[in-house]
């Protein structure tokens, strides 16, 4: 069975065609600048790169070109569309309605439209991508896989904000959490690596990249996560501020004569390690600047690491102990210095890092020593494979 995994952004589209017998991608691709001059599709398959440069006014046209690339006589990987058994769509927000992935029908589409108010930047392009695929592939089953679904097991005392209760009951204001597909994938993988049933493990997963979040997982179920009502909450990130005193916002609005939109732009796009360092939102650039003596870059890294360390400590308390800590995503998988700094701040847990193994990149590996009381791992995340697995299971059922 071949499954097409689609992840639509407002002006971009990522995709993979995965052979579920081997769980390996036959092709990976990225479409950029949809609806903008200079639209381009780049597909990688069989060790080669295939590029299509032509106008793409909307997502329907982009997906038409994706399908064209996949069946291309010279650069494609399948003979015709019948070889795509189903399509799995990444959907950012499923609200409280969905605690697992679902087969998409008209009722599901209506629910997703109702969730737009909770994710106005993300759900609309997700829906556009689904509609485009349905129009071009009307007989192919579609599955929605939600970033929020894994966190629906949070207990009420963990997801409820101390606001007037009606703001939750009437408006849905609560902690939802994101990156759920990634947290679910790496927690399942670490259980396999440890040779244990996930039901017997307490795990803290650290998805650290330009967007970053932690998840506390007890027995395979999420019990807390750092992101909240939106992906802004929790850790310091590339351009997002993470948790701050809410009173700062009206103070800045008054002192700097800023509108709500102005403030929203600052805390989402101009803050985080970018705002602190003044260098970049890319941690590689900030690490290089820090090594060259840039004090603001050094501070940005320390603030980021401190927030991760203290949040892990909070989740050890929430879990009443921890068996394994997992690092994943761009920074978590690739920055040995970042992992070492964080683990050094957790030495009270009995963590002992193997520096040689910690230097490895792009592999699933235990980076703690054999006698470390808490096991530490780096595991490359694979959200696309998780989406494909869910899609296969649901379609077969």
ZATORPA-30810 format. One record per residue (C-alpha): residue number from 1; residue in one letter; chain; x negated, y negated, z negated. Coordinates in steps of 0.5 Angstrom, whole numbers, plus 500, padded with zeros to 3 digits. Each point is the difference from the previous one (the first is absolute). Layout:
N
ATOM pos code unit  c1  c2  c3
ATOM NUM    a    A   X   Y   Z
...
END
This chain:
397
ATOM pos code unit  c1  c2  c3
ATOM   1    x    A 500 500 500
ATOM   2    x    A 497 493 502
ATOM   3    x    A 503 494 496
ATOM   4    x    A 499 493 502
ATOM   5    x    A 499 495 494
ATOM   6    x    A 502 493 501
ATOM   7    x    A 498 494 495
ATOM   8    x    A 503 494 503
ATOM   9    x    A 498 493 497
ATOM  10    x    A 502 493 503
ATOM  11    x    A 496 500 505
ATOM  12    x    A 496 506 500
ATOM  13    x    A 501 508 501
ATOM  14    x    A 496 505 497
ATOM  15    x    A 501 507 502
ATOM  16    x    A 497 508 500
ATOM  17    x    A 503 506 504
ATOM  18    x    A 498 506 495
ATOM  19    x    A 500 507 502
ATOM  20    x    A 503 503 493
ATOM  21    x    A 497 507 501
ATOM  22    x    A 493 497 499
ATOM  23    x    A 503 494 497
ATOM  24    x    A 495 496 504
ATOM  25    x    A 501 494 504
ATOM  26    x    A 500 501 508
ATOM  27    x    A 500 492 501
ATOM  28    x    A 500 494 496
ATOM  29    x    A 502 493 502
ATOM  30    x    A 501 493 498
ATOM  31    x    A 504 495 504
ATOM  32    x    A 498 492 499
ATOM  33    x    A 503 494 501
ATOM  34    x    A 507 502 502
ATOM  35    x    A 504 494 502
ATOM  36    x    A 494 496 500
ATOM  37    x    A 496 499 506
ATOM  38    x    A 494 505 501
ATOM  39    x    A 504 506 498
ATOM  40    x    A 495 506 500
ATOM  41    x    A 501 507 499
ATOM  42    x    A 494 504 497
ATOM  43    x    A 500 508 500
ATOM  44    x    A 495 505 498
ATOM  45    x    A 501 507 502
ATOM  46    x    A 495 506 502
ATOM  47    x    A 494 495 498
ATOM  48    x    A 502 495 505
ATOM  49    x    A 503 493 499
ATOM  50    x    A 506 498 505
ATOM  51    x    A 502 493 500
ATOM  52    x    A 506 497 503
ATOM  53    x    A 501 492 501
ATOM  54    x    A 506 498 502
ATOM  55    x    A 506 495 498
ATOM  56    x    A 504 503 494
ATOM  57    x    A 506 496 498
ATOM  58    x    A 503 504 495
ATOM  59    x    A 499 507 496
ATOM  60    x    A 504 504 505
ATOM  61    x    A 495 498 506
ATOM  62    x    A 494 502 495
ATOM  63    x    A 503 507 499
ATOM  64    x    A 501 501 507
ATOM  65    x    A 493 499 501
ATOM  66    x    A 498 504 494
ATOM  67    x    A 504 506 503
ATOM  68    x    A 497 498 507
ATOM  69    x    A 493 501 497
ATOM  70    x    A 502 506 497
ATOM  71    x    A 502 504 506
ATOM  72    x    A 495 496 505
ATOM  73    x    A 497 505 505
ATOM  74    x    A 493 498 498
ATOM  75    x    A 500 497 493
ATOM  76    x    A 506 504 497
ATOM  77    x    A 500 506 496
ATOM  78    x    A 507 503 501
ATOM  79    x    A 503 501 507
ATOM  80    x    A 507 497 499
ATOM  81    x    A 505 497 494
ATOM  82    x    A 503 507 498
ATOM  83    x    A 493 502 497
ATOM  84    x    A 502 494 494
ATOM  85    x    A 505 504 496
ATOM  86    x    A 501 494 495
ATOM  87    x    A 498 493 498
ATOM  88    x    A 498 498 493
ATOM  89    x    A 501 493 498
ATOM  90    x    A 497 497 494
ATOM  91    x    A 505 495 497
ATOM  92    x    A 497 495 494
ATOM  93    x    A 506 500 496
ATOM  94    x    A 506 505 499
ATOM  95    x    A 503 496 493
ATOM  96    x    A 503 505 495
ATOM  97    x    A 503 504 505
ATOM  98    x    A 495 504 503
ATOM  99    x    A 495 504 495
ATOM 100    x    A 498 505 506
ATOM 101    x    A 499 499 508
ATOM 102    x    A 507 501 504
ATOM 103    x    A 502 502 507
ATOM 104    x    A 502 493 503
ATOM 105    x    A 508 499 502
ATOM 106    x    A 504 494 500
ATOM 107    x    A 501 500 492
ATOM 108    x    A 493 500 499
ATOM 109    x    A 499 495 505
ATOM 110    x    A 505 496 496
ATOM 111    x    A 497 501 494
ATOM 112    x    A 493 498 503
ATOM 113    x    A 504 493 502
ATOM 114    x    A 502 499 493
ATOM 115    x    A 493 501 498
ATOM 116    x    A 498 494 504
ATOM 117    x    A 501 495 494
ATOM 118    x    A 495 504 496
ATOM 119    x    A 494 500 506
ATOM 120    x    A 502 495 505
ATOM 121    x    A 493 500 503
ATOM 122    x    A 499 507 500
ATOM 123    x    A 507 504 501
ATOM 124    x    A 502 496 506
ATOM 125    x    A 494 502 505
ATOM 126    x    A 501 507 497
ATOM 127    x    A 507 500 502
ATOM 128    x    A 499 497 507
ATOM 129    x    A 495 506 501
ATOM 130    x    A 505 505 498
ATOM 131    x    A 505 497 505
ATOM 132    x    A 495 500 506
ATOM 133    x    A 498 507 499
ATOM 134    x    A 508 502 499
ATOM 135    x    A 501 497 507
ATOM 136    x    A 494 503 504
ATOM 137    x    A 501 507 496
ATOM 138    x    A 507 500 499
ATOM 139    x    A 500 508 499
ATOM 140    x    A 494 500 495
ATOM 141    x    A 501 500 493
ATOM 142    x    A 497 495 496
ATOM 143    x    A 498 500 492
ATOM 144    x    A 499 494 496
ATOM 145    x    A 495 500 495
ATOM 146    x    A 500 495 494
ATOM 147    x    A 494 497 497
ATOM 148    x    A 504 499 494
ATOM 149    x    A 503 507 499
ATOM 150    x    A 495 503 496
ATOM 151    x    A 501 495 495
ATOM 152    x    A 507 501 499
ATOM 153    x    A 498 505 494
ATOM 154    x    A 498 494 496
ATOM 155    x    A 504 500 493
ATOM 156    x    A 505 494 499
ATOM 157    x    A 495 497 495
ATOM 158    x    A 494 500 505
ATOM 159    x    A 504 497 505
ATOM 160    x    A 505 495 497
ATOM 161    x    A 497 493 499
ATOM 162    x    A 502 496 494
ATOM 163    x    A 505 495 504
ATOM 164    x    A 507 499 499
ATOM 165    x    A 503 507 501
ATOM 166    x    A 505 498 506
ATOM 167    x    A 494 498 504
ATOM 168    x    A 498 507 500
ATOM 169    x    A 507 503 501
ATOM 170    x    A 503 495 505
ATOM 171    x    A 494 498 504
ATOM 172    x    A 495 506 499
ATOM 173    x    A 494 496 497
ATOM 174    x    A 496 506 497
ATOM 175    x    A 493 503 501
ATOM 176    x    A 500 504 506
ATOM 177    x    A 493 501 502
ATOM 178    x    A 497 502 507
ATOM 179    x    A 494 504 503
ATOM 180    x    A 504 506 497
ATOM 181    x    A 499 504 506
ATOM 182    x    A 492 499 499
ATOM 183    x    A 501 501 493
ATOM 184    x    A 504 507 501
ATOM 185    x    A 495 502 505
ATOM 186    x    A 493 500 496
ATOM 187    x    A 504 502 493
ATOM 188    x    A 502 507 504
ATOM 189    x    A 493 500 503
ATOM 190    x    A 496 499 493
ATOM 191    x    A 504 506 497
ATOM 192    x    A 498 504 506
ATOM 193    x    A 493 498 499
ATOM 194    x    A 500 502 493
ATOM 195    x    A 504 506 501
ATOM 196    x    A 505 499 495
ATOM 197    x    A 508 499 501
ATOM 198    x    A 501 492 500
ATOM 199    x    A 506 502 495
ATOM 200    x    A 494 501 495
ATOM 201    x    A 496 493 501
ATOM 202    x    A 500 493 498
ATOM 203    x    A 497 496 506
ATOM 204    x    A 499 493 501
ATOM 205    x    A 499 498 508
ATOM 206    x    A 497 494 502
ATOM 207    x    A 502 497 507
ATOM 208    x    A 495 495 501
ATOM 209    x    A 499 496 506
ATOM 210    x    A 503 493 502
ATOM 211    x    A 506 502 497
ATOM 212    x    A 499 504 494
ATOM 213    x    A 504 503 494
ATOM 214    x    A 499 506 495
ATOM 215    x    A 505 505 498
ATOM 216    x    A 501 504 494
ATOM 217    x    A 502 507 502
ATOM 218    x    A 502 506 495
ATOM 219    x    A 502 507 502
ATOM 220    x    A 500 497 508
ATOM 221    x    A 505 495 498
ATOM 222    x    A 499 492 500
ATOM 223    x    A 501 497 493
ATOM 224    x    A 497 493 501
ATOM 225    x    A 497 496 506
ATOM 226    x    A 497 493 500
ATOM 227    x    A 503 497 506
ATOM 228    x    A 507 498 498
ATOM 229    x    A 506 496 503
ATOM 230    x    A 496 499 506
ATOM 231    x    A 493 502 502
ATOM 232    x    A 497 493 497
ATOM 233    x    A 500 503 493
ATOM 234    x    A 495 504 496
ATOM 235    x    A 492 500 502
ATOM 236    x    A 496 494 503
ATOM 237    x    A 500 501 508
ATOM 238    x    A 497 498 506
ATOM 239    x    A 505 494 500
ATOM 240    x    A 505 501 495
ATOM 241    x    A 499 498 493
ATOM 242    x    A 503 505 496
ATOM 243    x    A 503 499 493
ATOM 244    x    A 500 493 498
ATOM 245    x    A 504 496 495
ATOM 246    x    A 506 498 503
ATOM 247    x    A 500 493 497
ATOM 248    x    A 494 499 505
ATOM 249    x    A 505 499 506
ATOM 250    x    A 505 495 497
ATOM 251    x    A 494 496 498
ATOM 252    x    A 496 500 506
ATOM 253    x    A 507 498 504
ATOM 254    x    A 500 494 496
ATOM 255    x    A 493 498 499
ATOM 256    x    A 498 501 508
ATOM 257    x    A 507 499 502
ATOM 258    x    A 501 507 503
ATOM 259    x    A 506 503 503
ATOM 260    x    A 502 507 499
ATOM 261    x    A 497 502 506
ATOM 262    x    A 494 497 499
ATOM 263    x    A 499 503 494
ATOM 264    x    A 502 507 503
ATOM 265    x    A 495 499 505
ATOM 266    x    A 494 498 495
ATOM 267    x    A 501 506 496
ATOM 268    x    A 501 505 505
ATOM 269    x    A 495 498 506
ATOM 270    x    A 495 495 496
ATOM 271    x    A 499 503 494
ATOM 272    x    A 496 507 497
ATOM 273    x    A 493 501 501
ATOM 274    x    A 501 495 507
ATOM 275    x    A 502 494 495
ATOM 276    x    A 495 502 495
ATOM 277    x    A 494 501 504
ATOM 278    x    A 501 495 506
ATOM 279    x    A 497 505 504
ATOM 280    x    A 504 505 503
ATOM 281    x    A 506 505 498
ATOM 282    x    A 495 506 503
ATOM 283    x    A 497 503 494
ATOM 284    x    A 494 501 504
ATOM 285    x    A 499 493 501
ATOM 286    x    A 501 498 493
ATOM 287    x    A 495 506 498
ATOM 288    x    A 494 497 505
ATOM 289    x    A 501 493 497
ATOM 290    x    A 500 502 493
ATOM 291    x    A 493 504 501
ATOM 292    x    A 498 493 503
ATOM 293    x    A 501 497 494
ATOM 294    x    A 507 497 501
ATOM 295    x    A 503 499 493
ATOM 296    x    A 507 499 503
ATOM 297    x    A 500 507 504
ATOM 298    x    A 497 503 494
ATOM 299    x    A 506 497 495
ATOM 300    x    A 505 503 505
ATOM 301    x    A 497 507 500
ATOM 302    x    A 500 500 492
ATOM 303    x    A 507 497 500
ATOM 304    x    A 502 506 505
ATOM 305    x    A 496 505 496
ATOM 306    x    A 503 498 493
ATOM 307    x    A 507 500 502
ATOM 308    x    A 499 507 503
ATOM 309    x    A 497 502 494
ATOM 310    x    A 505 497 495
ATOM 311    x    A 506 503 504
ATOM 312    x    A 497 507 500
ATOM 313    x    A 499 499 492
ATOM 314    x    A 507 499 500
ATOM 315    x    A 502 506 504
ATOM 316    x    A 496 504 496
ATOM 317    x    A 505 498 494
ATOM 318    x    A 506 501 504
ATOM 319    x    A 498 507 502
ATOM 320    x    A 497 501 493
ATOM 321    x    A 494 503 503
ATOM 322    x    A 497 501 507
ATOM 323    x    A 497 506 504
ATOM 324    x    A 498 497 506
ATOM 325    x    A 499 493 503
ATOM 326    x    A 500 499 508
ATOM 327    x    A 497 495 504
ATOM 328    x    A 503 499 507
ATOM 329    x    A 501 495 506
ATOM 330    x    A 495 495 503
ATOM 331    x    A 496 498 494
ATOM 332    x    A 502 506 496
ATOM 333    x    A 497 504 505
ATOM 334    x    A 494 496 502
ATOM 335    x    A 497 496 495
ATOM 336    x    A 496 504 495
ATOM 337    x    A 498 494 496
ATOM 338    x    A 507 498 499
ATOM 339    x    A 502 507 497
ATOM 340    x    A 493 500 496
ATOM 341    x    A 502 493 497
ATOM 342    x    A 507 503 498
ATOM 343    x    A 498 506 497
ATOM 344    x    A 495 497 496
ATOM 345    x    A 505 496 497
ATOM 346    x    A 504 507 498
ATOM 347    x    A 494 503 497
ATOM 348    x    A 504 501 493
ATOM 349    x    A 504 505 504
ATOM 350    x    A 494 504 501
ATOM 351    x    A 499 499 507
ATOM 352    x    A 493 502 503
ATOM 353    x    A 499 498 507
ATOM 354    x    A 496 504 505
ATOM 355    x    A 496 494 503
ATOM 356    x    A 498 505 506
ATOM 357    x    A 507 502 502
ATOM 358    x    A 503 493 498
ATOM 359    x    A 496 498 506
ATOM 360    x    A 504 504 505
ATOM 361    x    A 505 497 505
ATOM 362    x    A 506 502 504
ATOM 363    x    A 500 507 496
ATOM 364    x    A 505 503 495
ATOM 365    x    A 495 501 494
ATOM 366    x    A 499 501 493
ATOM 367    x    A 495 494 498
ATOM 368    x    A 500 502 492
ATOM 369    x    A 495 504 497
ATOM 370    x    A 502 507 498
ATOM 371    x    A 501 499 493
ATOM 372    x    A 504 493 501
ATOM 373    x    A 506 500 495
ATOM 374    x    A 504 497 505
ATOM 375    x    A 499 502 508
ATOM 376    x    A 499 495 505
ATOM 377    x    A 501 500 507
ATOM 378    x    A 500 497 507
ATOM 379    x    A 505 502 505
ATOM 380    x    A 501 497 506
ATOM 381    x    A 508 498 501
ATOM 382    x    A 504 503 506
ATOM 383    x    A 507 497 499
ATOM 384    x    A 501 502 508
ATOM 385    x    A 499 507 498
ATOM 386    x    A 505 499 494
ATOM 387    x    A 505 497 504
ATOM 388    x    A 499 506 506
ATOM 389    x    A 501 505 494
ATOM 390    x    A 506 497 498
ATOM 391    x    A 503 499 507
ATOM 392    x    A 498 507 501
ATOM 393    x    A 504 503 494
ATOM 394    x    A 506 496 501
ATOM 395    x    A 501 501 507
ATOM 396    x    A 499 508 499
ATOM 397    x    A 505 500 494
END
